[in-house]
Amino acid sequence: MLTLKLINEETERVIRGLQKKHFEGAAEAIAAVQATDRRRREAQQQLDQLLAESKKKAAEIGALMKQGLREQAEQAKTSVAELKEKAKELEAAMDEAQKRLNEQLYQIPNIPYDEVPEGAAAEDNVVVKSNLKECDGTDTVGNWTTNPVVEEARLPHWELAKKYNLIDLDLGVKITGAGFPVYIGKGAQLQRALINFFLAEANKAGYTEIMPPTVVNAASGYGTGQLPDKEGQMYHAEVDDLYLIPTAEVPVTNIYRDVILDEKDLPIKNCAYTQCFRREAGSYGKEVRGLNRLHEFSKIEIVRIDTPEHSKESHKEMLAHVEGLLQKLELPYRILRLCGGDQSFTSAICYDFEVYSEAQKRWLEVSSVSNFDTYQANRLKCRYRRADTKKTELCHTLNGSALALPRIVAALLENNQTEAGIRIPAALQPYTGFELID
């Protein structure tokens, strides 16, 4: 969440940032936070005065008793008792104000960096790079000739999955419901190969592998900003008040909740493979067909904890890592800088990676790589101790998909169709143990 220091010292910049993110009622929300904060601080000041007065009177009681002034001492005791009751009322008022303040702050998104483009929706995102030979920043696709595709009969991945018995979507419906596919034979082996490939590449890049739980408590959900869950995307086990994770970002970043790190240990670089669960409420139509949008899927996440001075460099390194994965998989891709209105609630800046689907004739998002500045760290109380001043400051947190599997699988199947079968990219073959799906 935004810090009170930022809100109070740079109010206009915060409001402009929220407006850039198309957050309705930005000025009113910030004014409400400041009003609640004033009430909290006023109650704190009154409480401090009462406690000082109570301490002074308590000291007087002993002196009065020594002087034999019992009646005055009893009066002083009564006064101290009254002050204590008032102090309890003020403490309750402070607690209520703090609770209200947190509720208000939790509802306010992060503000975007200056380089985030203006815009309200996906069509306003900016293409910053593509490996297509004639990319001029438009949505035109052409001249991707690395793979010997079958020009006359490009099939979508859901038909290829059925043709080669790789994925059974109907069986997933029988066992669980729509959006829970069953991978079979070489389909399952391809999944496992991609997981191992992505983890091996993360290890080479210096990321420490974590195997976290796939259910978290509410404190973890609040820590990374998934809660309060305004869009109903998280599966909630209500009896135990636990949540199925939508991404490994949640448990891995929460490792550092209520932790003070040493500057010399930063940046911390973690990666994790987990199953991910998203309700995807309201999703329907052709764009969610097959593997395009699932309720359960596999993903490798990279997470960094860094200093404010180095976090932008960390972000660049993470972007280069994800791009390198797509290059090794020989997929047509592009990188977009998201506009303010299309960014997530918690990010300060975000880049999406998309791969092109030859059969579906459209771009599929496969990764988002974000810098959250201090927004998550303030929720998490994740700090570091500076080497020079020994003072503690909030860390910056970053994460990205490296990579999510469903749409990568879809793109690999669709973009690698040949007369003989589906070709496996060379970088992946040591992990699959086969060169062709036939």
C-alpha positions in Angstrom: 0.0 0.0 0.0 1.0 3.6 -0.4 2.9 5.1 2.5 1.4 7.9 4.5 4.6 9.9 4.1 4.1 9.8 0.3 0.4 10.6 0.5 1.0 13.5 2.9 4.1 15.0 1.3 3.3 14.5 -2.4 -0.5 14.5 -2.4 -0.9 16.0 -5.9 1.6 13.5 -7.5 -0.3 10.6 -5.8 -3.6 11.9 -7.1 -2.3 12.3 -10.6 -0.8 8.8 -10.5 -4.1 7.3 -9.4 -5.9 9.2 -12.1 -3.4 7.8 -14.7 -4.4 4.4 -13.4 -8.0 5.3 -13.9 -8.8 4.9 -10.3 -12.2 6.5 -9.7 -12.6 9.1 -7.0 -8.8 9.5 -6.5 -8.9 12.9 -4.8 -11.8 11.9 -2.5 -10.0 8.6 -1.5 -6.8 10.4 -0.6 -8.7 13.1 1.3 -10.5 10.4 3.3 -7.2 8.8 4.2 -5.7 12.1 5.3 -8.8 12.8 7.4 -8.6 9.4 9.1 -4.9 9.9 9.7 -5.5 13.2 11.3 -8.0 11.7 13.7 -5.5 9.0 14.6 -2.7 11.4 15.2 -4.9 13.7 17.3 -6.0 10.8 19.4 -2.3 9.8 19.8 -1.4 13.3 20.9 -4.3 13.4 23.5 -3.3 10.0 24.7 0.4 11.0 25.1 -0.7 14.1 27.1 -3.0 11.9 29.3 -0.3 9.4 30.0 2.2 12.1 30.9 -0.3 13.7 33.3 -1.2 10.3 34.8 2.5 9.5 35.3 3.0 12.9 37.0 0.0 12.4 39.3 1.0 8.9 40.2 4.4 10.3 41.3 2.6 12.9 43.5 0.6 10.2 45.3 3.7 8.8 47.0 4.9 12.2 48.1 1.4 13.1 49.5 1.3 9.9 51.5 4.7 10.6 53.0 3.5 14.0 54.0 0.5 12.4 55.7 -1.9 14.1 53.3 -4.0 11.0 52.8 -7.1 12.8 51.6 -5.2 14.6 48.8 -3.5 11.3 48.0 -6.9 9.6 47.6 -8.1 12.4 45.4 -5.0 12.0 43.3 -5.7 8.3 43.0 -9.2 8.9 41.8 -7.9 11.4 39.3 -5.3 8.9 38.0 -8.1 6.2 37.6 -10.2 8.7 35.6 -7.2 9.5 33.4 -6.7 5.8 32.8 -10.3 5.3 31.7 -10.0 8.3 29.3 -6.8 6.7 28.1 -8.6 3.4 27.3 -11.2 5.4 25.4 -8.5 7.1 23.4 -6.7 3.8 22.7 -9.9 2.4 21.4 -10.4 5.4 19.2 -6.9 5.1 17.9 -7.3 1.4 17.2 -10.5 2.1 15.4 -8.9 4.9 13.4 -5.9 2.7 12.5 -8.2 -0.1 11.4 -10.2 2.3 9.2 -7.0 3.7 7.9 -5.7 0.3 6.8 -9.1 -0.5 5.2 -8.9 2.7 3.2 -5.2 2.2 2.2 -5.9 -1.4 1.1 -8.5 -0.1 -1.4 -6.1 2.4 -3.1 -3.8 1.0 -5.9 -0.2 1.7 -6.4 0.7 4.7 -8.5 2.5 4.2 -11.9 6.0 5.4 -12.8 6.3 8.4 -15.1 7.4 6.2 -18.0 4.1 4.3 -17.9 2.1 5.4 -20.9 -1.3 7.1 -20.6 -4.3 4.9 -21.6 -7.4 3.2 -20.3 -7.2 -0.4 -21.7 -5.1 -3.0 -23.5 -5.4 -1.2 -26.9 -3.4 1.6 -25.4 -0.4 -0.5 -24.4 2.8 0.2 -26.3 4.8 -2.4 -28.2 8.4 -1.8 -27.3 10.0 -4.8 -29.0 9.3 -7.8 -31.1 11.4 -10.5 -32.8 9.2 -10.4 -35.9 11.4 -9.3 -38.8 9.2 -6.3 -39.8 7.9 -5.1 -36.4 7.1 -1.4 -36.6 5.1 -1.2 -33.4 1.9 -2.3 -35.0 -0.1 -5.5 -34.6 1.0 -6.8 -38.0 2.4 -10.3 -38.0 4.5 -11.6 -40.9 7.9 -12.9 -41.9 8.2 -15.4 -39.0 9.8 -18.2 -40.9 12.0 -20.0 -38.3 9.6 -23.0 -38.0 8.6 -25.2 -41.0 4.8 -24.8 -40.3 2.2 -26.6 -42.4 0.8 -23.6 -44.3 -2.3 -25.3 -45.7 -3.7 -26.7 -42.4 -2.7 -24.9 -39.2 -4.8 -26.5 -36.5 -5.5 -24.8 -33.2 -3.9 -26.4 -30.1 -7.2 -28.0 -28.9 -7.5 -29.9 -32.1 -3.8 -30.9 -32.1 -4.2 -32.0 -28.4 -7.0 -34.4 -29.5 -5.2 -35.5 -32.7 -2.0 -36.5 -30.8 -3.8 -37.5 -27.6 -1.9 -34.9 -25.5 -4.6 -33.2 -23.5 -8.1 -34.3 -22.6 -10.3 -31.3 -21.8 -13.5 -33.3 -21.5 -11.9 -35.7 -19.0 -11.0 -32.7 -16.9 -14.7 -31.6 -16.9 -15.7 -35.1 -15.7 -13.2 -35.1 -12.9 -13.4 -31.5 -11.8 -15.1 -29.0 -14.2 -14.2 -26.7 -17.1 -10.8 -25.2 -17.0 -9.0 -28.2 -15.4 -7.4 -30.1 -18.2 -5.8 -33.6 -18.0 -2.4 -34.0 -19.7 -1.6 -37.4 -21.1 1.5 -39.1 -22.5 3.7 -36.7 -24.4 1.4 -33.9 -23.3 2.3 -34.6 -19.7 6.0 -35.1 -20.6 6.0 -31.7 -22.5 4.6 -30.0 -19.3 7.3 -31.6 -17.1 10.0 -30.7 -19.7 9.0 -27.1 -19.7 8.9 -26.9 -15.9 12.4 -28.4 -15.7 13.7 -26.2 -18.5 12.4 -23.0 -16.9 13.7 -23.9 -13.5 17.1 -24.9 -14.9 17.3 -21.6 -16.7 16.4 -19.7 -13.6 19.0 -21.6 -11.6 21.7 -20.6 -14.3 20.6 -17.0 -13.8 21.2 -17.1 -10.0 17.7 -17.7 -8.7 17.3 -19.9 -5.6 14.5 -22.4 -6.1 11.7 -22.4 -3.5 9.0 -25.1 -3.2 6.3 -23.2 -1.3 2.8 -24.2 -0.1 0.0 -23.7 -2.7 -2.4 -22.5 0.0 -1.9 -19.3 2.0 -3.5 -17.6 5.0 -5.2 -14.2 4.7 -2.2 -12.3 6.0 -0.2 -13.5 3.0 -3.0 -12.5 0.6 -3.0 -9.0 2.1 0.8 -8.8 2.1 1.1 -9.0 -1.7 -2.1 -7.3 -2.5 -4.4 -10.2 -3.6 -6.7 -9.3 -0.7 -9.1 -7.7 -0.4 -10.1 -9.7 -3.5 -12.5 -7.3 -5.2 -12.8 -9.4 -8.4 -13.4 -12.8 -6.7 -10.5 -14.4 -8.5 -9.1 -16.5 -5.5 -10.5 -19.8 -4.4 -11.3 -19.6 -0.7 -11.4 -22.6 1.6 -13.7 -20.8 4.1 -13.7 -23.4 6.9 -10.0 -23.0 7.4 -9.8 -19.4 6.0 -7.1 -20.4 3.5 -6.7 -19.4 -0.1 -5.4 -21.3 -3.1 -2.6 -19.3 -4.6 -3.1 -17.5 -8.0 0.7 -17.3 -8.4 3.8 -18.3 -6.5 4.4 -14.6 -6.0 2.2 -14.8 -3.0 3.9 -17.4 -0.8 7.5 -16.6 -2.0 7.2 -12.8 -1.4 5.6 -13.5 1.9 8.7 -15.3 3.1 10.0 -11.8 3.7 6.9 -10.5 5.6 8.0 -8.8 8.9 11.7 -9.3 8.0 14.6 -6.8 8.2 17.2 -7.7 5.6 20.8 -6.6 5.3 21.7 -4.4 2.3 24.6 -6.7 1.5 22.2 -9.6 0.9 20.2 -7.7 -1.7 19.0 -8.4 -4.3 17.4 -11.6 -3.2 16.5 -13.8 -6.2 14.0 -16.6 -5.8 12.1 -18.8 -8.2 9.3 -21.3 -7.7 7.3 -23.8 -9.7 3.7 -24.2 -8.4 0.2 -25.0 -9.6 -1.8 -21.8 -9.7 -5.6 -21.4 -9.2 -7.8 -18.7 -10.6 -11.6 -18.6 -10.7 -11.6 -16.4 -13.8 -15.1 -15.3 -12.9 -17.2 -14.3 -16.0 -14.8 -15.7 -18.5 -16.4 -17.2 -21.6 -16.2 -17.3 -25.4 -13.6 -18.3 -28.0 -10.7 -16.5 -26.3 -10.9 -18.9 -23.3 -11.1 -22.1 -25.4 -8.6 -24.9 -24.9 -5.6 -23.8 -22.8 -6.2 -20.1 -23.4 -7.6 -19.5 -19.9 -7.7 -22.1 -17.2 -8.7 -22.4 -13.5 -5.6 -24.5 -12.7 -2.3 -24.3 -14.5 1.4 -24.6 -13.9 3.7 -21.6 -13.7 7.3 -20.8 -12.8 7.6 -17.4 -11.0 10.7 -15.3 -10.4 10.8 -13.0 -7.4 13.2 -10.3 -6.4 13.6 -8.3 -3.2 15.9 -5.3 -3.8 17.0 -1.8 -2.8 15.2 1.2 -4.3 18.5 2.3 -6.0 18.9 -1.1 -7.8 15.3 -2.2 -8.5 15.1 -0.7 -12.0 18.2 -2.6 -13.0 16.7 -5.8 -11.5 13.6 -5.2 -13.6 15.7 -5.0 -16.8 17.5 -8.2 -15.9 14.2 -10.0 -15.3 12.9 -8.8 -18.7 16.0 -10.0 -20.4 15.6 -13.4 -18.7 12.1 -13.9 -19.9 12.9 -12.7 -23.4 15.8 -15.2 -23.4 13.4 -18.1 -22.6 11.2 -17.2 -25.6 14.1 -16.9 -27.9 15.4 -20.4 -26.9 11.9 -21.7 -27.5 12.0 -20.2 -31.0 8.6 -18.5 -30.5 7.4 -15.3 -32.2 7.0 -12.8 -29.4 6.5 -9.1 -28.6 7.0 -7.0 -25.4 4.5 -4.4 -24.3 4.7 -1.7 -21.8 1.3 -1.5 -20.1 -0.6 1.7 -20.0 -1.8 3.1 -16.6 -5.4 1.8 -17.1 -4.3 -1.8 -17.9 -1.8 -2.2 -15.1 -2.5 -4.5 -12.1 -3.7 -3.0 -8.8 -0.2 -3.3 -7.2 2.3 -2.6 -9.9 4.2 0.6 -10.5 5.3 -0.5 -13.9 4.6 -3.7 -15.9 5.7 -5.3 -19.1 3.7 -8.1 -20.8 5.2 -10.7 -23.1 3.0 -12.2 -25.7 3.5 -15.0 -28.2 1.8 -15.3 -31.5 -0.7 -18.1 -32.2 -0.4 -19.1 -35.8 -3.7 -21.0 -35.7 -5.7 -18.5 -33.7 -4.2 -15.5 -35.5 -3.8 -13.6 -32.3 -1.4 -12.7 -29.5 -1.4 -14.7 -26.3 -0.1 -13.2 -23.0 2.5 -15.6 -21.4 4.2 -13.4 -18.8 3.9 -10.1 -16.9 7.1 -8.7 -15.3 6.4 -6.0 -12.7 8.2 -3.7 -10.3 6.0 -2.8 -7.3 8.3 -0.2 -5.8 7.6 -0.1 -2.0 3.8 -0.9 -2.4 4.0 -4.6 -1.4 6.9 -4.0 1.0 4.8 -1.5 3.0 2.0 -4.1 3.3 4.6 -6.8 4.2 6.7 -4.6 6.5 9.7 -5.9 4.4 12.6 -3.7 5.2 16.4 -3.6 4.8 19.1 -2.1 6.9 21.3 0.3 5.0 25.0 -0.4 5.2 26.0 3.2 5.6 23.5 4.7 8.0 22.2 1.5 9.7 18.7 2.9 9.2 15.9 0.7 8.0 14.0 1.4 4.8 11.3 -0.3 2.8 12.5 -2.7 0.1 11.3 -2.9 -3.5 9.7 -6.1 -4.6 9.5 -7.4 -8.2 8.2 -10.5 -9.9 7.5 -12.1 -13.2 6.2 -15.2 -14.9 9.1 -17.2 -16.3 7.0 -18.7 -17.7 3.3 -19.7 -17.4 2.8 -23.0 -19.2 -0.7 -23.2 -20.8 -0.3 -20.6 -23.6 3.4 -21.6 -24.1 2.2 -25.1 -24.8 -0.5 -23.8 -27.1 2.0 -21.7 -29.1 4.5 -24.5 -29.2 1.9 -26.9 -30.7 0.5 -24.4 -33.1 3.7 -22.8 -34.4 5.6 -26.1 -34.8 3.3 -28.1 -37.0 5.1 -30.0 -39.7 4.1 -32.8 -42.2 5.8 -35.3 -39.9 4.3 -34.0 -36.6 4.9 -31.3 -34.0 8.6 -30.3 -33.8 10.2 -29.8 -30.4 12.6 -26.8 -30.2 16.2 -27.8 -29.8 16.6 -26.2 -26.4 13.7 -28.2 -25.1 14.7 -31.6 -26.5 17.1 -32.6 -23.7 14.2 -32.2 -21.3 11.5 -34.0 -23.4 13.7 -36.8 -24.5 12.0 -36.7 -27.9 12.3 -34.4 -31.0 8.8 -34.8 -32.4 5.3 -35.4 -31.3 3.8 -37.8 -33.9 
